[in-house]
Each structure stands twice: as C-alpha cells, then as structure tokens.
Amino acid sequence: MVDIGINDGDLLLVDKSLKPKNFSTVIANVHDELVVKSFVQERDKKFLTSGSKNYEDRILIDEEADVFIWGVVTYVIHSTY
C-alpha cells in the first residue's frame, strides 16, 4: 500500500460503521486473514486491490467468496521508527 501512502509500521484508524465508497482504503477479511486493500466498484462488481502500479491483483467480493469488509480506514498515522 506504499503507492497510496501507507507504510509498514503505520497506525491505521478504522471506522467499522462506514460503508466503503469507490477507491476507499479498507481493512478486509480475506479467508480469515485481515488485509489492507483498496475497495473498487465497477458496474455490478466489487473487488479489492493492492493499489500498486507494479502488481495487478483483484480479489472479487461476491456471495461465494470468503471475503468481507471489516472497516474503512479513516486516518493514517505514520510511524517514525
């Protein structure tokens, strides 16, 4: 998530009550693992992506996938260490 300004060690503040908007940064549960991803909606499809220009990844969010949005990142506090 470095391409969107999130580095290792940064602290993320998350609001679980918000619904993600297109291109929101979210915490998602993907196969029982929490990950930081960008939420994207194109037409009738929703998916997660790393936001990296160097890595093409799309995790489809549908009824059959073991994927759900845990919360929306509202603030990033950068680590100085």
N, CA, C and O atoms as a Maestro MAE file, in Angstrom:
{
 s_m_m2io_version
 :::
 2.0.0
}

f_m_ct {
 s_m_title
 :::
 protein
 m_atom[324] {
  # First column is atom index #
  i_m_mmod_type
  r_m_x_coord
  r_m_y_coord
  r_m_z_coord
  i_m_residue_number
  s_m_chain_name
  s_m_pdb_residue_name
  s_m_pdb_atom_name
  i_m_atomic_number
  :::
  1 25 0.813 -1.185 0.000 1 A "MET " " N  " 7
  2 3 0.000 0.000 0.000 1 A "MET " " CA " 6
  3 2 0.867 1.265 0.000 1 A "MET " " C  " 6
  4 15 0.367 2.371 0.204 1 A "MET " " O  " 8
  5 25 2.155 1.086 -0.229 2 A "VAL " " N  " 7
  6 3 3.082 2.216 -0.253 2 A "VAL " " CA " 6
  7 2 2.671 3.237 -1.314 2 A "VAL " " C  " 6
  8 15 2.832 4.440 -1.109 2 A "VAL " " O  " 8
  9 25 2.144 2.767 -2.440 3 A "ASP " " N  " 7
  10 3 1.757 3.680 -3.521 3 A "ASP " " CA " 6
  11 2 0.640 4.639 -3.114 3 A "ASP " " C  " 6
  12 15 0.463 5.682 -3.744 3 A "ASP " " O  " 8
  13 25 -0.111 4.299 -2.075 4 A "ILE " " N  " 7
  14 3 -1.164 5.209 -1.622 4 A "ILE " " CA " 6
  15 2 -0.825 5.836 -0.271 4 A "ILE " " C  " 6
  16 15 -1.692 6.437 0.364 4 A "ILE " " O  " 8
  17 25 0.428 5.704 0.175 5 A "GLY " " N  " 7
  18 3 0.895 6.405 1.365 5 A "GLY " " CA " 6
  19 2 0.800 5.642 2.670 5 A "GLY " " C  " 6
  20 15 0.875 6.250 3.738 5 A "GLY " " O  " 8
  21 25 0.637 4.332 2.618 6 A "ILE " " N  " 7
  22 3 0.612 3.518 3.836 6 A "ILE " " CA " 6
  23 2 1.861 2.645 3.846 6 A "ILE " " C  " 6
  24 15 2.084 1.844 2.937 6 A "ILE " " O  " 8
  25 25 2.677 2.815 4.894 7 A "ASN " " N  " 7
  26 3 3.943 2.094 5.007 7 A "ASN " " CA " 6
  27 2 3.886 1.087 6.148 7 A "ASN " " C  " 6
  28 15 3.019 1.177 7.017 7 A "ASN " " O  " 8
  29 25 4.808 0.127 6.146 8 A "ASP " " N  " 7
  30 3 4.921 -0.821 7.254 8 A "ASP " " CA " 6
  31 2 5.109 -0.047 8.551 8 A "ASP " " C  " 6
  32 15 5.902 0.893 8.607 8 A "ASP " " O  " 8
  33 25 4.390 -0.434 9.582 9 A "GLY " " N  " 7
  34 3 4.512 0.202 10.884 9 A "GLY " " CA " 6
  35 2 3.556 1.355 11.114 9 A "GLY " " C  " 6
  36 15 3.438 1.827 12.245 9 A "GLY " " O  " 8
  37 25 2.868 1.827 10.080 10 A "ASP " " N  " 7
  38 3 1.900 2.907 10.247 10 A "ASP " " CA " 6
  39 2 0.699 2.410 11.043 10 A "ASP " " C  " 6
  40 15 0.345 1.232 10.989 10 A "ASP " " O  " 8
  41 25 0.085 3.317 11.773 11 A "LEU " " N  " 7
  42 3 -1.108 3.007 12.552 11 A "LEU " " CA " 6
  43 2 -2.328 3.457 11.754 11 A "LEU " " C  " 6
  44 15 -2.389 4.598 11.296 11 A "LEU " " O  " 8
  45 25 -3.292 2.565 11.590 12 A "LEU " " N  " 7
  46 3 -4.497 2.877 10.826 12 A "LEU " " CA " 6
  47 2 -5.679 2.990 11.774 12 A "LEU " " C  " 6
  48 15 -5.906 2.109 12.603 12 A "LEU " " O  " 8
  49 25 -6.433 4.081 11.650 13 A "LEU " " N  " 7
  50 3 -7.675 4.223 12.397 13 A "LEU " " CA " 6
  51 2 -8.806 3.799 11.481 13 A "LEU " " C  " 6
  52 15 -8.896 4.247 10.338 13 A "LEU " " O  " 8
  53 25 -9.669 2.934 11.991 14 A "VAL " " N  " 7
  54 3 -10.687 2.294 11.161 14 A "VAL " " CA " 6
  55 2 -12.067 2.538 11.760 14 A "VAL " " C  " 6
  56 15 -12.262 2.421 12.970 14 A "VAL " " O  " 8
  57 25 -13.019 2.878 10.899 15 A "ASP " " N  " 7
  58 3 -14.412 3.045 11.313 15 A "ASP " " CA " 6
  59 2 -15.218 1.882 10.745 15 A "ASP " " C  " 6
  60 15 -15.412 1.775 9.535 15 A "ASP " " O  " 8
  61 25 -15.683 1.015 11.640 16 A "LYS " " N  " 7
  62 3 -16.431 -0.166 11.205 16 A "LYS " " CA " 6
  63 2 -17.869 0.174 10.816 16 A "LYS " " C  " 6
  64 15 -18.550 -0.650 10.205 16 A "LYS " " O  " 8
  65 25 -18.338 1.364 11.157 17 A "SER " " N  " 7
  66 3 -19.723 1.726 10.855 17 A "SER " " CA " 6
  67 2 -19.899 2.296 9.446 17 A "SER " " C  " 6
  68 15 -21.026 2.414 8.965 17 A "SER " " O  " 8
  69 25 -18.802 2.649 8.783 18 A "LEU " " N  " 7
  70 3 -18.887 3.240 7.442 18 A "LEU " " CA " 6
  71 2 -18.972 2.171 6.366 18 A "LEU " " C  " 6
  72 15 -18.380 1.098 6.486 18 A "LEU " " O  " 8
  73 25 -19.711 2.478 5.322 19 A "LYS " " N  " 7
  74 3 -19.714 1.621 4.130 19 A "LYS " " CA " 6
  75 2 -18.672 2.187 3.176 19 A "LYS " " C  " 6
  76 15 -18.582 3.405 3.021 19 A "LYS " " O  " 8
  77 25 -17.887 1.333 2.535 20 A "PRO " " N  " 7
  78 3 -16.835 1.853 1.653 20 A "PRO " " CA " 6
  79 2 -17.405 2.497 0.398 20 A "PRO " " C  " 6
  80 15 -18.394 2.038 -0.173 20 A "PRO " " O  " 8
  81 25 -16.747 3.575 -0.007 21 A "LYS " " N  " 7
  82 3 -17.048 4.211 -1.284 21 A "LYS " " CA " 6
  83 2 -16.003 3.724 -2.279 21 A "LYS " " C  " 6
  84 15 -15.014 3.101 -1.894 21 A "LYS " " O  " 8
  85 25 -16.220 4.005 -3.537 22 A "ASN " " N  " 7
  86 3 -15.273 3.587 -4.565 22 A "ASN " " CA " 6
  87 2 -13.885 4.155 -4.259 22 A "ASN " " C  " 6
  88 15 -13.740 5.354 -4.025 22 A "ASN " " O  " 8
  89 25 -12.893 3.310 -4.262 23 A "PHE " " N  " 7
  90 3 -11.487 3.614 -4.004 23 A "PHE " " CA " 6
  91 2 -11.184 3.925 -2.540 23 A "PHE " " C  " 6
  92 15 -10.129 4.484 -2.242 23 A "PHE " " O  " 8
  93 25 -12.088 3.573 -1.618 24 A "SER " " N  " 7
  94 3 -11.788 3.690 -0.189 24 A "SER " " CA " 6
  95 2 -10.706 2.683 0.185 24 A "SER " " C  " 6
  96 15 -10.621 1.599 -0.391 24 A "SER " " O  " 8
  97 25 -9.883 3.062 1.158 25 A "THR " " N  " 7
  98 3 -8.937 2.111 1.729 25 A "THR " " CA " 6
  99 2 -9.659 1.389 2.857 25 A "THR " " C  " 6
  100 15 -10.250 2.022 3.733 25 A "THR " " O  " 8
  101 25 -9.609 0.069 2.831 26 A "VAL " " N  " 7
  102 3 -10.379 -0.730 3.785 26 A "VAL " " CA " 6
  103 2 -9.510 -1.795 4.439 26 A "VAL " " C  " 6
  104 15 -8.449 -2.161 3.934 26 A "VAL " " O  " 8
  105 25 -9.992 -2.276 5.572 27 A "ILE " " N  " 7
  106 3 -9.478 -3.496 6.174 27 A "ILE " " CA " 6
  107 2 -10.480 -4.571 5.790 27 A "ILE " " C  " 6
  108 15 -11.678 -4.423 6.030 27 A "ILE " " O  " 8
  109 25 -9.996 -5.641 5.200 28 A "ALA " " N  " 7
  110 3 -10.888 -6.712 4.752 28 A "ALA " " CA " 6
  111 2 -10.438 -8.037 5.338 28 A "ALA " " C  " 6
  112 15 -9.251 -8.263 5.578 28 A "ALA " " O  " 8
  113 25 -11.398 -8.895 5.559 29 A "ASN " " N  " 7
  114 3 -11.122 -10.259 5.978 29 A "ASN " " CA " 6
  115 2 -11.157 -11.119 4.722 29 A "ASN " " C  " 6
  116 15 -12.210 -11.314 4.116 29 A "ASN " " O  " 8
  117 25 -9.992 -11.630 4.343 30 A "VAL " " N  " 7
  118 3 -9.869 -12.472 3.150 30 A "VAL " " CA " 6
  119 2 -9.412 -13.848 3.614 30 A "VAL " " C  " 6
  120 15 -8.257 -14.029 3.998 30 A "VAL " " O  " 8
  121 25 -10.311 -14.802 3.576 31 A "HIS " " N  " 7
  122 3 -10.012 -16.173 4.012 31 A "HIS " " CA " 6
  123 2 -9.416 -16.188 5.419 31 A "HIS " " C  " 6
  124 15 -8.395 -16.830 5.667 31 A "HIS " " O  " 8
  125 25 -10.070 -15.470 6.336 32 A "ASP " " N  " 7
  126 3 -9.696 -15.395 7.758 32 A "ASP " " CA " 6
  127 2 -8.368 -14.689 8.010 32 A "ASP " " C  " 6
  128 15 -7.722 -14.936 9.028 32 A "ASP " " O  " 8
  129 25 -7.957 -13.821 7.104 33 A "GLU " " N  " 7
  130 3 -6.753 -13.013 7.292 33 A "GLU " " CA " 6
  131 2 -7.116 -11.558 7.023 33 A "GLU " " C  " 6
  132 15 -7.713 -11.250 5.992 33 A "GLU " " O  " 8
  133 25 -6.754 -10.645 7.958 34 A "LEU " " N  " 7
  134 3 -7.033 -9.231 7.758 34 A "LEU " " CA " 6
  135 2 -5.969 -8.617 6.856 34 A "LEU " " C  " 6
  136 15 -4.772 -8.812 7.067 34 A "LEU " " O  " 8
  137 25 -6.421 -7.873 5.849 35 A "VAL " " N  " 7
  138 3 -5.521 -7.231 4.895 35 A "VAL " " CA " 6
  139 2 -5.981 -5.795 4.660 35 A "VAL " " C  " 6
  140 15 -7.150 -5.465 4.858 35 A "VAL " " O  " 8
  141 25 -5.046 -4.948 4.235 36 A "VAL " " N  " 7
  142 3 -5.355 -3.573 3.854 36 A "VAL " " CA " 6
  143 2 -5.410 -3.534 2.337 36 A "VAL " " C  " 6
  144 15 -4.452 -3.917 1.665 36 A "VAL " " O  " 8
  145 25 -6.526 -3.075 1.800 37 A "LYS " " N  " 7
  146 3 -6.722 -3.046 0.350 37 A "LYS " " CA " 6
  147 2 -7.539 -1.821 -0.042 37 A "LYS " " C  " 6
  148 15 -8.136 -1.160 0.808 37 A "LYS " " O  " 8
  149 25 -7.559 -1.532 -1.327 38 A "SER " " N  " 7
  150 3 -8.449 -0.512 -1.886 38 A "SER " " CA " 6
  151 2 -9.715 -1.199 -2.375 38 A "SER " " C  " 6
  152 15 -9.658 -2.231 -3.043 38 A "SER " " O  " 8
  153 25 -10.859 -0.612 -2.035 39 A "PHE " " N  " 7
  154 3 -12.156 -1.127 -2.465 39 A "PHE " " CA " 6
  155 2 -12.517 -0.463 -3.789 39 A "PHE " " C  " 6
  156 15 -12.456 0.760 -3.911 39 A "PHE " " O  " 8
  157 25 -12.892 -1.267 -4.774 40 A "VAL " " N  " 7
  158 3 -13.248 -0.741 -6.097 40 A "VAL " " CA " 6
  159 2 -14.572 -1.352 -6.526 40 A "VAL " " C  " 6
  160 15 -14.807 -2.550 -6.360 40 A "VAL " " O  " 8
  161 25 -15.436 -0.503 -7.082 41 A "GLN " " N  " 7
  162 3 -16.700 -0.990 -7.630 41 A "GLN " " CA " 6
  163 2 -16.790 -0.543 -9.083 41 A "GLN " " C  " 6
  164 15 -16.725 0.647 -9.389 41 A "GLN " " O  " 8
  165 25 -16.942 -1.520 -9.969 42 A "GLU " " N  " 7
  166 3 -17.110 -1.267 -11.398 42 A "GLU " " CA " 6
  167 2 -18.394 -1.937 -11.845 42 A "GLU " " C  " 6
  168 15 -18.524 -3.160 -11.780 42 A "GLU " " O  " 8
  169 25 -19.321 -1.148 -12.288 43 A "ARG " " N  " 7
  170 3 -20.648 -1.646 -12.684 43 A "ARG " " CA " 6
  171 2 -21.257 -2.450 -11.549 43 A "ARG " " C  " 6
  172 15 -21.510 -1.900 -10.477 43 A "ARG " " O  " 8
  173 25 -21.496 -3.721 -11.755 44 A "ASP " " N  " 7
  174 3 -22.132 -4.540 -10.723 44 A "ASP " " CA " 6
  175 2 -21.135 -5.407 -9.962 44 A "ASP " " C  " 6
  176 15 -21.543 -6.281 -9.196 44 A "ASP " " O  " 8
  177 25 -19.831 -5.182 -10.158 45 A "LYS " " N  " 7
  178 3 -18.814 -5.995 -9.487 45 A "LYS " " CA " 6
  179 2 -18.064 -5.164 -8.455 45 A "LYS " " C  " 6
  180 15 -17.771 -3.987 -8.663 45 A "LYS " " O  " 8
  181 25 -17.764 -5.818 -7.332 46 A "LYS " " N  " 7
  182 3 -16.969 -5.201 -6.274 46 A "LYS " " CA " 6
  183 2 -15.731 -6.063 -6.070 46 A "LYS " " C  " 6
  184 15 -15.807 -7.291 -6.071 46 A "LYS " " O  " 8
  185 25 -14.589 -5.402 -5.896 47 A "PHE " " N  " 7
  186 3 -13.364 -6.157 -5.650 47 A "PHE " " CA " 6
  187 2 -12.381 -5.339 -4.839 47 A "PHE " " C  " 6
  188 15 -12.558 -4.137 -4.643 47 A "PHE " " O  " 8
  189 25 -11.345 -6.010 -4.371 48 A "LEU " " N  " 7
  190 3 -10.262 -5.393 -3.615 48 A "LEU " " CA " 6
  191 2 -9.002 -5.438 -4.448 48 A "LEU " " C  " 6
  192 15 -8.787 -6.373 -5.220 48 A "LEU " " O  " 8
  193 25 -8.168 -4.422 -4.289 49 A "THR " " N  " 7
  194 3 -6.892 -4.383 -4.998 49 A "THR " " CA " 6
  195 2 -5.836 -3.766 -4.082 49 A "THR " " C  " 6
  196 15 -6.166 -3.047 -3.139 49 A "THR " " O  " 8
  197 25 -4.582 -4.049 -4.365 50 A "SER " " N  " 7
  198 3 -3.493 -3.518 -3.543 50 A "SER " " CA " 6
  199 2 -3.219 -2.049 -3.834 50 A "SER " " C  " 6
  200 15 -2.604 -1.365 -3.015 50 A "SER " " O  " 8
  201 25 -3.657 -1.561 -4.961 51 A "GLY " " N  " 7
  202 3 -3.382 -0.180 -5.326 51 A "GLY " " CA " 6
  203 2 -1.997 0.022 -5.907 51 A "GLY " " C  " 6
  204 15 -1.615 1.151 -6.215 51 A "GLY " " O  " 8
  205 25 -1.240 -1.048 -6.063 52 A "SER " " N  " 7
  206 3 0.113 -0.957 -6.600 52 A "SER " " CA " 6
  207 2 0.090 -0.919 -8.119 52 A "SER " " C  " 6
  208 15 -0.635 -1.676 -8.764 52 A "SER " " O  " 8
  209 25 0.887 -0.033 -8.673 53 A "LYS " " N  " 7
  210 3 1.017 0.031 -10.132 53 A "LYS " " CA " 6
  211 2 1.863 -1.124 -10.664 53 A "LYS " " C  " 6
  212 15 1.788 -1.467 -11.844 53 A "LYS " " O  " 8
  213 25 2.668 -1.721 -9.783 54 A "ASN " " N  " 7
  214 3 3.575 -2.792 -10.193 54 A "ASN " " CA " 6
  215 2 2.982 -4.189 -10.026 54 A "ASN " " C  " 6
  216 15 3.579 -5.172 -10.466 54 A "ASN " " O  " 8
  217 25 1.820 -4.283 -9.396 55 A "TYR " " N  " 7
  218 3 1.262 -5.595 -9.085 55 A "TYR " " CA " 6
  219 2 -0.228 -5.581 -9.375 55 A "TYR " " C  " 6
  220 15 -0.982 -4.842 -8.742 55 A "TYR " " O  " 8
  221 25 -0.647 -6.382 -10.313 56 A "GLU " " N  " 7
  222 3 -2.059 -6.467 -10.687 56 A "GLU " " CA " 6
  223 2 -2.734 -7.558 -9.864 56 A "GLU " " C  " 6
  224 15 -2.454 -8.744 -10.036 56 A "GLU " " O  " 8
  225 25 -3.612 -7.149 -8.985 57 A "ASP " " N  " 7
  226 3 -4.357 -8.127 -8.191 57 A "ASP " " CA " 6
  227 2 -5.788 -7.639 -8.023 57 A "ASP " " C  " 6
  228 15 -6.039 -6.446 -7.848 57 A "ASP " " O  " 8
  229 25 -6.699 -8.564 -8.079 58 A "ARG " " N  " 7
  230 3 -8.109 -8.265 -7.846 58 A "ARG " " CA " 6
  231 2 -8.710 -9.423 -7.068 58 A "ARG " " C  " 6
  232 15 -8.663 -10.576 -7.499 58 A "ARG " " O  " 8
  233 25 -9.266 -9.099 -5.931 59 A "ILE " " N  " 7
  234 3 -9.962 -10.093 -5.128 59 A "ILE " " CA " 6
  235 2 -11.444 -9.772 -5.239 59 A "ILE " " C  " 6
  236 15 -11.904 -8.755 -4.720 59 A "ILE " " O  " 8
  237 25 -12.174 -10.618 -5.901 60 A "LEU " " N  " 7
  238 3 -13.593 -10.402 -6.137 60 A "LEU " " CA " 6
  239 2 -14.377 -10.577 -4.838 60 A "LEU " " C  " 6
  240 15 -14.156 -11.521 -4.080 60 A "LEU " " O  " 8
  241 25 -15.295 -9.648 -4.605 61 A "ILE " " N  " 7
  242 3 -16.192 -9.746 -3.457 61 A "ILE " " CA " 6
  243 2 -17.556 -10.150 -3.996 61 A "ILE " " C  " 6
  244 15 -18.215 -9.375 -4.691 61 A "ILE " " O  " 8
  245 25 -17.971 -11.358 -3.675 62 A "ASP " " N  " 7
  246 3 -19.301 -11.815 -4.077 62 A "ASP " " CA " 6
  247 2 -19.837 -12.754 -3.005 62 A "ASP " " C  " 6
  248 15 -19.179 -12.989 -1.991 62 A "ASP " " O  " 8
  249 25 -21.007 -13.277 -3.226 63 A "GLU " " N  " 7
  250 3 -21.653 -14.126 -2.225 63 A "GLU " " CA " 6
  251 2 -20.894 -15.423 -1.969 63 A "GLU " " C  " 6
  252 15 -20.983 -15.983 -0.877 63 A "GLU " " O  " 8
  253 25 -20.158 -15.902 -2.948 64 A "GLU " " N  " 7
  254 3 -19.440 -17.167 -2.804 64 A "GLU " " CA " 6
  255 2 -18.044 -17.003 -2.213 64 A "GLU " " C  " 6
  256 15 -17.469 -17.970 -1.713 64 A "GLU " " O  " 8
  257 25 -17.496 -15.804 -2.265 65 A "ALA " " N  " 7
  258 3 -16.135 -15.575 -1.777 65 A "ALA " " CA " 6
  259 2 -16.116 -15.496 -0.255 65 A "ALA " " C  " 6
  260 15 -17.072 -15.033 0.367 65 A "ALA " " O  " 8
  261 25 -15.025 -15.949 0.326 66 A "ASP " " N  " 7
  262 3 -14.816 -15.851 1.767 66 A "ASP " " CA " 6
  263 2 -14.117 -14.524 2.059 66 A "ASP " " C  " 6
  264 15 -13.016 -14.487 2.609 66 A "ASP " " O  " 8
  265 25 -14.795 -13.425 1.670 67 A "VAL " " N  " 7
  266 3 -14.219 -12.086 1.758 67 A "VAL " " CA " 6
  267 2 -15.294 -11.131 2.267 67 A "VAL " " C  " 6
  268 15 -16.420 -11.133 1.768 67 A "VAL " " O  " 8
  269 25 -14.943 -10.308 3.269 68 A "PHE " " N  " 7
  270 3 -15.875 -9.251 3.653 68 A "PHE " " CA " 6
  271 2 -15.106 -8.041 4.171 68 A "PHE " " C  " 6
  272 15 -13.979 -8.165 4.651 68 A "PHE " " O  " 8
  273 25 -15.729 -6.874 4.066 69 A "ILE " " N  " 7
  274 3 -15.127 -5.624 4.512 69 A "ILE " " CA " 6
  275 2 -15.298 -5.529 6.024 69 A "ILE " " C  " 6
  276 15 -16.416 -5.602 6.533 69 A "ILE " " O  " 8
  277 25 -14.201 -5.369 6.732 70 A "TRP " " N  " 7
  278 3 -14.214 -5.262 8.187 70 A "TRP " " CA " 6
  279 2 -14.422 -3.817 8.621 70 A "TRP " " C  " 6
  280 15 -15.122 -3.558 9.600 70 A "TRP " " O  " 8
  281 25 -13.810 -2.860 7.888 71 A "GLY " " N  " 7
  282 3 -13.953 -1.444 8.215 71 A "GLY " " CA " 6
  283 2 -13.249 -0.571 7.195 71 A "GLY " " C  " 6
  284 15 -12.479 -1.052 6.365 71 A "GLY " " O  " 8
  285 25 -13.531 0.735 7.274 72 A "VAL " " N  " 7
  286 3 -12.954 1.715 6.352 72 A "VAL " " CA " 6
  287 2 -11.875 2.505 7.085 72 A "VAL " " C  " 6
  288 15 -12.103 2.997 8.190 72 A "VAL " " O  " 8
  289 25 -10.706 2.625 6.473 73 A "VAL " " N  " 7
  290 3 -9.605 3.393 7.061 73 A "VAL " " CA " 6
  291 2 -9.956 4.876 6.958 73 A "VAL " " C  " 6
  292 15 -10.244 5.384 5.875 73 A "VAL " " O  " 8
  293 25 -9.925 5.568 8.116 74 A "THR " " N  " 7
  294 3 -10.262 6.993 8.135 74 A "THR " " CA " 6
  295 2 -9.032 7.878 8.334 74 A "THR " " C  " 6
  296 15 -9.016 9.022 7.879 74 A "THR " " O  " 8
  297 25 -8.006 7.361 9.006 75 A "TYR " " N  " 7
  298 3 -6.774 8.118 9.224 75 A "TYR " " CA " 6
  299 2 -5.578 7.179 9.180 75 A "TYR " " C  " 6
  300 15 -5.679 6.000 9.520 75 A "TYR " " O  " 8
  301 25 -4.441 7.729 8.752 76 A "VAL " " N  " 7
  302 3 -3.170 7.003 8.777 76 A "VAL " " CA " 6
  303 2 -2.195 7.822 9.612 76 A "VAL " " C  " 6
  304 15 -1.957 8.995 9.324 76 A "VAL " " O  " 8
  305 25 -1.636 7.210 10.640 77 A "ILE " " N  " 7
  306 3 -0.623 7.858 11.466 77 A "ILE " " CA " 6
  307 2 0.700 7.201 11.115 77 A "ILE " " C  " 6
  308 15 0.909 6.016 11.371 77 A "ILE " " O  " 8
  309 25 1.589 7.990 10.524 78 A "HIS " " N  " 7
  310 3 2.855 7.447 10.043 78 A "HIS " " CA " 6
  311 2 3.820 7.196 11.199 78 A "HIS " " C  " 6
  312 15 3.969 8.028 12.094 78 A "HIS " " O  " 8
  313 25 4.462 6.048 11.164 79 A "SER " " N  " 7
  314 3 5.446 5.667 12.158 79 A "SER " " CA " 6
  315 2 6.750 6.405 11.896 79 A "SER " " C  " 6
  316 15 7.141 6.600 10.745 79 A "SER " " O  " 8
  317 25 7.414 6.812 12.957 80 A "THR " " N  " 7
  318 3 8.712 7.473 12.804 80 A "THR " " CA " 6
  319 2 9.854 6.515 13.090 80 A "THR " " C  " 6
  320 15 11.018 6.912 13.055 80 A "THR " " O  " 8
  321 25 9.539 5.267 13.371 81 A "TYR " " N  " 7
  322 3 10.570 4.278 13.698 81 A "TYR " " CA " 6
  323 2 10.788 3.333 12.563 81 A "TYR " " C  " 6
  324 15 11.621 2.432 12.662 81 A "TYR " " O  " 8
  :::
 }
 m_bond[323] {
  # First column is bond index #
  i_m_from
  i_m_to
  i_m_order
  :::
  1 1 2 1
  2 2 3 1
  3 3 4 2
  4 3 5 1
  5 5 6 1
  6 6 7 1
  7 7 8 2
  8 7 9 1
  9 9 10 1
  10 10 11 1
  11 11 12 2
  12 11 13 1
  13 13 14 1
  14 14 15 1
  15 15 16 2
  16 15 17 1
  17 17 18 1
  18 18 19 1
  19 19 20 2
  20 19 21 1
  21 21 22 1
  22 22 23 1
  23 23 24 2
  24 23 25 1
  25 25 26 1
  26 26 27 1
  27 27 28 2
  28 27 29 1
  29 29 30 1
  30 30 31 1
  31 31 32 2
  32 31 33 1
  33 33 34 1
  34 34 35 1
  35 35 36 2
  36 35 37 1
  37 37 38 1
  38 38 39 1
  39 39 40 2
  40 39 41 1
  41 41 42 1
  42 42 43 1
  43 43 44 2
  44 43 45 1
  45 45 46 1
  46 46 47 1
  47 47 48 2
  48 47 49 1
  49 49 50 1
  50 50 51 1
  51 51 52 2
  52 51 53 1
  53 53 54 1
  54 54 55 1
  55 55 56 2
  56 55 57 1
  57 57 58 1
  58 58 59 1
  59 59 60 2
  60 59 61 1
  61 61 62 1
  62 62 63 1
  63 63 64 2
  64 63 65 1
  65 65 66 1
  66 66 67 1
  67 67 68 2
  68 67 69 1
  69 69 70 1
  70 70 71 1
  71 71 72 2
  72 71 73 1
  73 73 74 1
  74 74 75 1
  75 75 76 2
  76 75 77 1
  77 77 78 1
  78 78 79 1
  79 79 80 2
  80 79 81 1
  81 81 82 1
  82 82 83 1
  83 83 84 2
  84 83 85 1
  85 85 86 1
  86 86 87 1
  87 87 88 2
  88 87 89 1
  89 89 90 1
  90 90 91 1
  91 91 92 2
  92 91 93 1
  93 93 94 1
  94 94 95 1
  95 95 96 2
  96 95 97 1
  97 97 98 1
  98 98 99 1
  99 99 100 2
  100 99 101 1
  101 101 102 1
  102 102 103 1
  103 103 104 2
  104 103 105 1
  105 105 106 1
  106 106 107 1
  107 107 108 2
  108 107 109 1
  109 109 110 1
  110 110 111 1
  111 111 112 2
  112 111 113 1
  113 113 114 1
  114 114 115 1
  115 115 116 2
  116 115 117 1
  117 117 118 1
  118 118 119 1
  119 119 120 2
  120 119 121 1
  121 121 122 1
  122 122 123 1
  123 123 124 2
  124 123 125 1
  125 125 126 1
  126 126 127 1
  127 127 128 2
  128 127 129 1
  129 129 130 1
  130 130 131 1
  131 131 132 2
  132 131 133 1
  133 133 134 1
  134 134 135 1
  135 135 136 2
  136 135 137 1
  137 137 138 1
  138 138 139 1
  139 139 140 2
  140 139 141 1
  141 141 142 1
  142 142 143 1
  143 143 144 2
  144 143 145 1
  145 145 146 1
  146 146 147 1
  147 147 148 2
  148 147 149 1
  149 149 150 1
  150 150 151 1
  151 151 152 2
  152 151 153 1
  153 153 154 1
  154 154 155 1
  155 155 156 2
  156 155 157 1
  157 157 158 1
  158 158 159 1
  159 159 160 2
  160 159 161 1
  161 161 162 1
  162 162 163 1
  163 163 164 2
  164 163 165 1
  165 165 166 1
  166 166 167 1
  167 167 168 2
  168 167 169 1
  169 169 170 1
  170 170 171 1
  171 171 172 2
  172 171 173 1
  173 173 174 1
  174 174 175 1
  175 175 176 2
  176 175 177 1
  177 177 178 1
  178 178 179 1
  179 179 180 2
  180 179 181 1
  181 181 182 1
  182 182 183 1
  183 183 184 2
  184 183 185 1
  185 185 186 1
  186 186 187 1
  187 187 188 2
  188 187 189 1
  189 189 190 1
  190 190 191 1
  191 191 192 2
  192 191 193 1
  193 193 194 1
  194 194 195 1
  195 195 196 2
  196 195 197 1
  197 197 198 1
  198 198 199 1
  199 199 200 2
  200 199 201 1
  201 201 202 1
  202 202 203 1
  203 203 204 2
  204 203 205 1
  205 205 206 1
  206 206 207 1
  207 207 208 2
  208 207 209 1
  209 209 210 1
  210 210 211 1
  211 211 212 2
  212 211 213 1
  213 213 214 1
  214 214 215 1
  215 215 216 2
  216 215 217 1
  217 217 218 1
  218 218 219 1
  219 219 220 2
  220 219 221 1
  221 221 222 1
  222 222 223 1
  223 223 224 2
  224 223 225 1
  225 225 226 1
  226 226 227 1
  227 227 228 2
  228 227 229 1
  229 229 230 1
  230 230 231 1
  231 231 232 2
  232 231 233 1
  233 233 234 1
  234 234 235 1
  235 235 236 2
  236 235 237 1
  237 237 238 1
  238 238 239 1
  239 239 240 2
  240 239 241 1
  241 241 242 1
  242 242 243 1
  243 243 244 2
  244 243 245 1
  245 245 246 1
  246 246 247 1
  247 247 248 2
  248 247 249 1
  249 249 250 1
  250 250 251 1
  251 251 252 2
  252 251 253 1
  253 253 254 1
  254 254 255 1
  255 255 256 2
  256 255 257 1
  257 257 258 1
  258 258 259 1
  259 259 260 2
  260 259 261 1
  261 261 262 1
  262 262 263 1
  263 263 264 2
  264 263 265 1
  265 265 266 1
  266 266 267 1
  267 267 268 2
  268 267 269 1
  269 269 270 1
  270 270 271 1
  271 271 272 2
  272 271 273 1
  273 273 274 1
  274 274 275 1
  275 275 276 2
  276 275 277 1
  277 277 278 1
  278 278 279 1
  279 279 280 2
  280 279 281 1
  281 281 282 1
  282 282 283 1
  283 283 284 2
  284 283 285 1
  285 285 286 1
  286 286 287 1
  287 287 288 2
  288 287 289 1
  289 289 290 1
  290 290 291 1
  291 291 292 2
  292 291 293 1
  293 293 294 1
  294 294 295 1
  295 295 296 2
  296 295 297 1
  297 297 298 1
  298 298 299 1
  299 299 300 2
  300 299 301 1
  301 301 302 1
  302 302 303 1
  303 303 304 2
  304 303 305 1
  305 305 306 1
  306 306 307 1
  307 307 308 2
  308 307 309 1
  309 309 310 1
  310 310 311 1
  311 311 312 2
  312 311 313 1
  313 313 314 1
  314 314 315 1
  315 315 316 2
  316 315 317 1
  317 317 318 1
  318 318 319 1
  319 319 320 2
  320 319 321 1
  321 321 322 1
  322 322 323 1
  323 323 324 2
  :::
 }
}
